[in-house]
Amino acid sequence: MLDKIDLVLIMSVNPGFGGQSFIPAALDKLRLVRNMIDNIGINRSGRAIRLEVDGGVKADNIGDIAKAGADTFVAGSAIFGQKDYRAVIAAMLKAAA
């Protein structure tokens, strides 16, 4: 399927409601899919495939998530549950770099 898609989404919580904790096993899934994309997908599709993670993404874990291979991040309550959105986003960007 990698030659037919533009994005892979790894859910890192149990879908259903916001504010859940990140499930660490998602890091292994991210590494596996990143390897598949880098070694198989882009060669067949001729385009970059985004690897997105959704659930429990916060400033204190986004660095590990990025190192595991994610390049697109969904963060809801980690941002909107804070008073200073700009500061949280800045911290997340710094940690992900």
PAGU-579532 format. One record per residue (C-alpha): x, y, z. Coordinates in steps of 0.25 Angstrom, whole numbers. Layout:
BEGIN
+-------+-------+-------+
:    xx :    yy :    zz :
+-------+-------+-------+
:     X :     Y :     Z :
...
+-------+-------+-------+
end
This chain:
BEGIN
+-------+-------+-------+
:    xx :    yy :    zz :
+-------+-------+-------+
:     0 :     0 :     0 :
:    12 :    10 :     2 :
:    12 :    13 :   -13 :
:    -2 :    18 :   -12 :
:    -2 :    27 :     0 :
:     3 :    40 :     4 :
:     1 :    39 :    19 :
:     2 :    28 :    30 :
:    -5 :    31 :    44 :
:    -1 :    24 :    56 :
:   -10 :    25 :    68 :
:    -3 :    26 :    81 :
:   -15 :    26 :    90 :
:   -28 :    18 :    90 :
:   -37 :    26 :    81 :
:   -49 :    32 :    87 :
:   -46 :    44 :    96 :
:   -35 :    54 :    98 :
:   -25 :    56 :   109 :
:   -20 :    41 :   109 :
:    -6 :    37 :   112 :
:     3 :    33 :   101 :
:     5 :    18 :    99 :
:    20 :    16 :    98 :
:    18 :     3 :    89 :
:    15 :    14 :    78 :
:    29 :    17 :    78 :
:    32 :     3 :    72 :
:    21 :     4 :    62 :
:    27 :    18 :    58 :
:    41 :    12 :    56 :
:    36 :     0 :    48 :
:    27 :     9 :    39 :
:    38 :    19 :    37 :
:    47 :     8 :    33 :
:    37 :     3 :    23 :
:    35 :    17 :    17 :
:    50 :    20 :    16 :
:    53 :     7 :    10 :
:    41 :     3 :     2 :
:    31 :    14 :     0 :
:    38 :    26 :    -5 :
:    45 :    17 :   -16 :
:    32 :    11 :   -21 :
:    23 :    24 :   -20 :
:    34 :    34 :   -24 :
:    28 :    44 :   -13 :
:    30 :    46 :     1 :
:    21 :    39 :    11 :
:    17 :    46 :    24 :
:    17 :    39 :    37 :
:     7 :    45 :    46 :
:     5 :    42 :    61 :
:    -8 :    45 :    69 :
:   -10 :    44 :    83 :
:    -3 :    48 :    96 :
:     7 :    56 :    89 :
:    13 :    67 :    98 :
:    26 :    75 :   100 :
:    32 :    65 :   109 :
:    31 :    53 :    99 :
:    31 :    59 :    85 :
:    46 :    58 :    84 :
:    45 :    43 :    86 :
:    34 :    42 :    76 :
:    41 :    50 :    66 :
:    54 :    42 :    68 :
:    45 :    29 :    65 :
:    42 :    35 :    52 :
:    29 :    43 :    52 :
:    29 :    56 :    44 :
:    15 :    61 :    46 :
:     9 :    62 :    60 :
:    -5 :    64 :    66 :
:    -6 :    71 :    79 :
:   -20 :    75 :    85 :
:   -21 :    76 :   100 :
:    -6 :    77 :   101 :
:    -8 :    91 :    95 :
:   -22 :    95 :    97 :
:   -21 :    91 :   112 :
:   -11 :   101 :   114 :
:   -13 :   116 :   116 :
:    -1 :   120 :   107 :
:    -3 :   113 :    94 :
:     9 :   120 :    88 :
:    19 :   116 :    99 :
:    14 :   101 :    98 :
:    16 :   101 :    83 :
:    29 :   107 :    84 :
:    34 :    97 :    94 :
:    28 :    86 :    86 :
:    36 :    91 :    73 :
:    49 :    92 :    81 :
:    47 :    78 :    87 :
:    44 :    72 :    73 :
:    56 :    79 :    66 :
+-------+-------+-------+
end
